[in-house]
């Protein structure tokens, strides 16, 4: 009886071992399938994160491009808003003690990408030269074609003094500089 009981225990042990192996293989397959699903979801999530990162980078590049475009546009004059550029020139003259007037603004027939501007300035030599330097170094892409600089002197006579003494004596000598500048500027 001992032998049969031992055989029964061995058979039960083998059955339990086989069931355990079967369950182990079954659960390993389930774990493997779950792992495959999790890996696939992880890859999909990483792709979505990558796409989101690319979208954020694209948004940043668009903002950077808009800033660059705005910066580049500030070097050109928009033909629809020439008055803004003329105001810029006149304000530059006024703020630097020069009487500046825009004589003409033309779009050359042979080159629509440029604007031809002619200005007249009156003021002290240093202020006129300062405006010339500002024009050359302005944010706009200005190419000076010609400049004409002339000194004009005025003598103011004291009439009361000349009547009394019979001579015309100069009371004051005034001088100022006249400048005529023509330049081209690129347009949008």
Secondary structure as UniProt FT lines:
FT   HELIX           2..73
FT   TURN            74..75
FT   HELIX           79..81
FT   HELIX           82..95
FT   TURN            96..97
FT   STRAND          99..106
FT   TURN            112..113
FT   STRAND          114..123
FT   HELIX           125..136
FT   STRAND          142..157
FT   HELIX           159..165
FT   STRAND          170..187
//
